[in-house]
Protein backbone atom coordinates (compact mmCIF):
# COMPACT_ATOMS: atom_id res chain seq x y z
CA UNK A 1 0.00 0.00 0.00
CA UNK A 2 1.44 3.38 -0.97
CA UNK A 3 0.84 6.66 0.87
CA UNK A 4 -2.05 7.74 -1.34
CA UNK A 5 -3.86 4.43 -0.86
CA UNK A 6 -3.28 4.57 2.88
CA UNK A 7 -4.95 7.95 3.14
CA UNK A 8 -7.87 6.87 0.95
CA UNK A 9 -8.36 3.89 3.29
CA UNK A 10 -8.58 6.37 6.17
CA UNK A 11 -11.35 8.40 4.51
CA UNK A 12 -9.53 10.88 2.24
CA UNK A 13 -10.69 11.24 -1.35
CA UNK A 14 -8.17 10.37 -4.03
CA UNK A 15 -7.55 14.04 -4.84
CA UNK A 16 -7.19 14.97 -1.16
CA UNK A 17 -4.67 12.17 -0.67
CA UNK A 18 -2.60 13.22 -3.68
CA UNK A 19 -2.67 16.90 -2.70
CA UNK A 20 -1.57 16.15 0.88
CA UNK A 21 1.24 13.86 -0.30
CA UNK A 22 2.39 16.47 -2.81
CA UNK A 23 2.55 19.05 -0.03
CA UNK A 24 4.66 16.66 2.05
CA UNK A 25 7.18 16.53 -0.81
CA UNK A 26 7.52 20.28 -1.03
CA UNK A 27 5.78 23.07 0.85
CA UNK A 28 4.57 25.71 1.07
CA UNK A 29 2.79 25.60 -2.25
CA UNK A 30 -0.05 27.46 -3.92
CA UNK A 31 -3.15 25.75 -5.20
CA UNK A 32 -2.15 26.61 -8.76
CA UNK A 33 1.29 24.98 -8.39
CA UNK A 34 -0.31 21.88 -6.86
CA UNK A 35 -2.77 21.65 -9.75
CA UNK A 36 0.09 21.83 -12.25
CA UNK A 37 2.17 19.23 -10.38
CA UNK A 38 -0.73 16.80 -10.15
CA UNK A 39 -2.23 17.43 -13.56
CA UNK A 40 -5.60 18.21 -11.97
CA UNK A 41 -8.09 20.99 -12.68
CA UNK A 42 -7.51 23.92 -10.29
CA UNK A 43 -11.14 23.95 -9.00
CA UNK A 44 -10.79 20.30 -7.95
CA UNK A 45 -7.50 21.00 -6.16
CA UNK A 46 -8.90 24.04 -4.34
CA UNK A 47 -11.92 21.99 -3.27
CA UNK A 48 -9.59 19.30 -1.93
CA UNK A 49 -7.52 21.92 -0.08
CA UNK A 50 -10.66 23.34 1.56
CA UNK A 51 -11.62 19.85 2.70
CA UNK A 52 -8.10 19.15 4.01
CA UNK A 53 -8.19 22.43 5.92
CA UNK A 54 -11.49 21.37 7.49
CA UNK A 55 -9.94 18.01 8.44
CA UNK A 56 -6.99 19.73 10.05
CA UNK A 57 -4.51 18.31 7.54
CA UNK A 58 -3.20 21.57 6.04
CA UNK A 59 -2.31 25.03 7.28
CA UNK A 60 -3.19 28.09 5.18
CA UNK A 61 -1.06 31.20 4.89
CA UNK A 62 -3.31 34.04 3.92
CA UNK A 63 -1.99 36.30 1.21
CA UNK A 64 -2.22 36.75 -2.49
CA UNK A 65 -1.96 34.05 -3.64
CA UNK A 66 -2.67 31.83 -0.62
CA UNK A 67 -0.14 29.11 0.11
CA UNK A 68 -0.57 25.83 1.92
CA UNK A 69 1.59 23.76 4.25
CA UNK A 70 0.88 20.17 5.42
CA UNK A 71 0.26 19.40 9.06
CA UNK A 72 2.82 16.72 10.13
CA UNK A 73 1.58 13.18 9.41
CA UNK A 74 1.64 12.01 13.05
CA UNK A 75 -0.55 14.94 14.06
CA UNK A 76 -2.98 14.19 11.24
CA UNK A 77 -3.14 10.46 12.10
CA UNK A 78 -3.68 11.20 15.79
CA UNK A 79 -6.54 13.56 14.97
CA UNK A 80 -8.08 10.97 12.64
CA UNK A 81 -7.86 8.32 15.34
CA UNK A 82 -9.40 10.61 17.95
CA UNK A 83 -12.23 11.51 15.60
CA UNK A 84 -12.83 7.86 14.79
CA UNK A 85 -12.98 6.93 18.48
CA UNK A 86 -15.50 9.70 19.15
CA UNK A 87 -17.67 8.60 16.22
CA UNK A 88 -17.32 4.97 17.30
CA UNK A 89 -18.57 5.73 20.81
CA UNK A 90 -21.51 7.73 19.51
CA UNK A 91 -22.43 5.04 16.97
CA UNK A 92 -22.07 2.30 19.57
CA UNK A 93 -24.41 4.05 21.96
CA UNK A 94 -27.01 4.52 19.22
CA UNK A 95 -26.70 0.92 18.01
CA UNK A 96 -26.98 -0.54 21.50
CA UNK A 97 -30.30 1.23 21.94
CA UNK A 98 -31.59 -0.58 18.86
CA UNK A 99 -30.17 -4.04 19.61
CA UNK A 100 -32.21 -6.55 21.60
CA UNK A 101 -30.27 -9.85 21.88
CA UNK A 102 -32.45 -12.85 21.03
CA UNK A 103 -31.48 -16.49 21.47
CA UNK A 104 -32.79 -18.38 18.45
CA UNK A 105 -30.97 -21.75 18.63
CA UNK A 106 -29.97 -21.60 14.96
CA UNK A 107 -26.63 -22.40 13.35
CA UNK A 108 -24.90 -19.58 11.50
CA UNK A 109 -22.03 -19.77 9.02
CA UNK A 110 -19.13 -17.33 9.37
CA UNK A 111 -17.16 -16.52 6.25
CA UNK A 112 -14.17 -14.30 7.10
CA UNK A 113 -11.23 -14.72 9.47
CA UNK A 114 -11.93 -11.32 11.02
CA UNK A 115 -15.52 -12.36 11.76
CA UNK A 116 -14.44 -15.71 13.26
CA UNK A 117 -11.74 -14.23 15.49
CA UNK A 118 -13.87 -11.31 16.66
CA UNK A 119 -16.72 -13.68 17.51
CA UNK A 120 -14.26 -15.90 19.41
CA UNK A 121 -12.87 -12.96 21.41
CA UNK A 122 -16.37 -11.67 22.17
CA UNK A 123 -17.47 -15.10 23.37
CA UNK A 124 -14.51 -15.47 25.73
CA UNK A 125 -14.79 -11.89 26.96
CA UNK A 126 -18.44 -12.53 27.85
CA UNK A 127 -17.83 -15.85 29.62
CA UNK A 128 -19.35 -16.03 33.09
CA UNK A 129 -18.07 -19.35 34.43
CA UNK A 130 -16.38 -21.73 32.03
CA UNK A 131 -14.55 -21.86 28.68
CA UNK A 132 -13.43 -24.99 26.85
CA UNK A 133 -11.28 -24.89 23.73
CA UNK A 134 -9.51 -26.97 21.11
CA UNK A 135 -6.95 -24.75 19.38
CA UNK A 136 -4.19 -25.29 16.88
CA UNK A 137 -1.15 -22.97 17.31
CA UNK A 138 -2.26 -20.06 15.04
CA UNK A 139 -5.67 -19.47 16.69
CA UNK A 140 -4.21 -20.22 20.13
CA UNK A 141 -1.65 -17.46 19.70
CA UNK A 142 -4.43 -15.02 18.77
CA UNK A 143 -6.77 -16.00 21.62
CA UNK A 144 -4.29 -16.60 24.47
CA UNK A 145 -4.50 -12.98 25.72
CA UNK A 146 -8.31 -12.94 26.02
CA UNK A 147 -8.29 -16.46 27.53
CA UNK A 148 -5.79 -15.22 30.11
CA UNK A 149 -8.02 -12.25 30.88
CA UNK A 150 -10.97 -14.60 31.39
CA UNK A 151 -8.89 -16.74 33.73
CA UNK A 152 -7.95 -13.63 35.71
CA UNK A 153 -11.69 -13.00 36.18
CA UNK A 154 -11.89 -16.47 37.80
CA UNK A 155 -13.53 -18.04 34.77
CA UNK A 156 -12.47 -21.69 34.57
CA UNK A 157 -10.57 -22.14 31.29
CA UNK A 158 -9.20 -25.40 29.85
CA UNK A 159 -8.57 -27.01 26.51
CA UNK A 160 -6.48 -28.96 24.06
CA UNK A 161 -3.33 -27.57 22.45
CA UNK A 162 -1.05 -29.03 19.80
CA UNK A 163 2.33 -27.56 20.70
CA UNK A 164 4.47 -27.62 23.83
CA UNK A 165 2.67 -26.45 26.96
CA UNK A 166 2.54 -22.65 26.81
CA UNK A 167 3.17 -20.47 29.85
CA UNK A 168 -0.41 -19.33 30.48
CA UNK A 169 -2.54 -19.08 33.64
CA UNK A 170 -5.15 -21.60 32.52
CA UNK A 171 -5.29 -25.34 31.87
CA UNK A 172 -3.71 -26.53 28.63
CA UNK A 173 -3.59 -30.23 27.83
CA UNK A 174 -1.35 -31.21 24.93
CA UNK A 175 -3.07 -33.69 22.66
CA UNK A 176 -1.30 -37.06 22.76
CA UNK A 177 -1.91 -37.22 19.00
CA UNK A 178 -0.69 -33.68 18.36
CA UNK A 179 1.96 -34.46 15.76
CA UNK A 180 -0.29 -36.83 13.80
CA UNK A 181 -3.28 -34.49 13.94
CA UNK A 182 -1.29 -31.43 12.86
CA UNK A 183 0.17 -33.39 9.94
CA UNK A 184 -3.09 -34.88 8.70
CA UNK A 185 -5.85 -32.42 9.69
CA UNK A 186 -6.81 -30.24 6.69
CA UNK A 187 -6.33 -26.93 8.47
CA UNK A 188 -5.95 -25.15 11.81
CA UNK A 189 -8.75 -26.13 14.17
CA UNK A 190 -10.56 -23.60 16.36
CA UNK A 191 -13.25 -24.86 18.73
CA UNK A 192 -14.71 -22.83 21.60
CA UNK A 193 -17.55 -23.62 23.98
CA UNK A 194 -18.50 -20.90 26.46
CA UNK A 195 -20.67 -21.59 29.51
CA UNK A 196 -22.29 -24.42 27.52
CA UNK A 197 -24.45 -21.62 26.08
CA UNK A 198 -22.75 -20.99 22.74
CA UNK A 199 -20.10 -22.62 20.60
CA UNK A 200 -17.88 -21.81 17.65
CA UNK A 201 -16.30 -24.44 15.40
CA UNK A 202 -13.97 -23.29 12.64
CA UNK A 203 -11.54 -24.90 10.25
CA UNK A 204 -8.99 -22.27 9.28
CA UNK A 205 -6.38 -22.56 6.56
CA UNK A 206 -3.19 -24.26 7.83
CA UNK A 207 -1.46 -20.93 8.42
CA UNK A 208 -4.51 -19.55 10.21
CA UNK A 209 -4.89 -16.71 7.72
CA UNK A 210 -8.19 -17.77 6.14
CA UNK A 211 -11.41 -19.66 6.78
CA UNK A 212 -12.44 -22.91 5.14
CA UNK A 213 -15.58 -23.46 7.17
CA UNK A 214 -16.96 -22.00 10.38
CA UNK A 215 -20.22 -22.20 12.31
CA UNK A 216 -21.56 -20.55 15.47
CA UNK A 217 -24.69 -21.22 17.48
CA UNK A 218 -26.25 -20.18 20.80
CA UNK A 219 -28.34 -23.34 21.01
CA UNK A 220 -27.90 -24.46 24.63
CA UNK A 221 -28.73 -28.05 23.68
CA UNK A 222 -26.04 -28.21 21.00
CA UNK A 223 -23.65 -26.23 23.21
CA UNK A 224 -24.11 -28.74 26.02
CA UNK A 225 -23.31 -31.57 23.60
CA UNK A 226 -20.21 -29.73 22.40
CA UNK A 227 -19.18 -29.07 26.00
CA UNK A 228 -19.62 -32.71 26.95
CA UNK A 229 -17.59 -33.99 24.02
CA UNK A 230 -14.79 -31.45 24.34
CA UNK A 231 -14.43 -31.89 28.11
CA UNK A 232 -14.18 -35.65 27.57
CA UNK A 233 -11.41 -35.07 25.01
CA UNK A 234 -9.50 -32.87 27.43
CA UNK A 235 -9.72 -35.50 30.18
CA UNK A 236 -8.76 -38.29 27.81
CA UNK A 237 -5.50 -36.59 26.84
CA UNK A 238 -4.67 -35.34 30.36
CA UNK A 239 -2.32 -37.23 32.69
CA UNK A 240 -4.23 -39.85 34.73
CA UNK A 241 -3.47 -37.97 37.94
CA UNK A 242 -5.35 -34.90 36.67
CA UNK A 243 -8.47 -36.57 35.28
CA UNK A 244 -10.56 -36.65 38.46
CA UNK A 245 -9.90 -32.96 39.10
CA UNK A 246 -10.69 -32.05 35.49
CA UNK A 247 -13.90 -34.08 35.68
CA UNK A 248 -15.09 -32.13 38.72
CA UNK A 249 -14.17 -28.79 37.18
CA UNK A 250 -15.01 -29.23 33.50
CA UNK A 251 -17.27 -32.20 32.77
CA UNK A 252 -20.81 -31.24 31.85
CA UNK A 253 -22.45 -32.75 34.94
CA UNK A 254 -19.52 -32.10 37.27
CA UNK A 255 -19.25 -28.41 36.43
CA UNK A 256 -22.96 -27.76 35.76
CA UNK A 257 -22.34 -24.72 33.54
CA UNK A 258 -25.03 -22.08 32.88
CA UNK A 259 -26.17 -23.70 29.63
CA UNK A 260 -26.89 -27.02 31.34
CA UNK A 261 -28.73 -25.32 34.20
CA UNK A 262 -30.85 -23.44 31.65
CA UNK A 263 -31.50 -26.63 29.67
CA UNK A 264 -32.72 -28.66 32.66
CA UNK A 265 -34.41 -25.78 34.48
CA UNK A 266 -32.08 -25.53 37.46
CA UNK A 267 -31.66 -22.24 39.38
CA UNK A 268 -28.97 -19.95 37.98
CA UNK A 269 -26.63 -20.45 40.95
CA UNK A 270 -23.11 -21.57 40.00
CA UNK A 271 -21.92 -24.76 41.67
CA UNK A 272 -18.91 -24.81 43.98
CA UNK A 273 -15.88 -25.56 41.85
CA UNK A 274 -12.79 -27.52 42.66
CA UNK A 275 -9.24 -26.27 42.14
CA UNK A 276 -8.63 -25.91 38.37
CA UNK A 277 -4.96 -25.20 38.56
Secondary structure, DSSP 8 states (H G I E B T S, - for coil): --HHHHHHHTT--HHHHHHHHHHHHS-SEEHHHHHHHHT--HHHHHHHHHHHHHTT-EEEE-SSS-EEEE--HHHHHHHHHHHHHHHHHHHHHHHHHH--------EEE--SHHHHHHHHHHHHHT-SSEEEEEE-HHHHHHHHHHHHHHHHTT-EEEEEESSS----SSEEEE-TTHHHHHHHSSSEEEEEEETTTEEEEEEE-TTSSSEEEEEEE--HHHHHHHHHHHHHHHHHHS-HHHHHHHHHHHSHHHH--HHHHHHHT--S---------
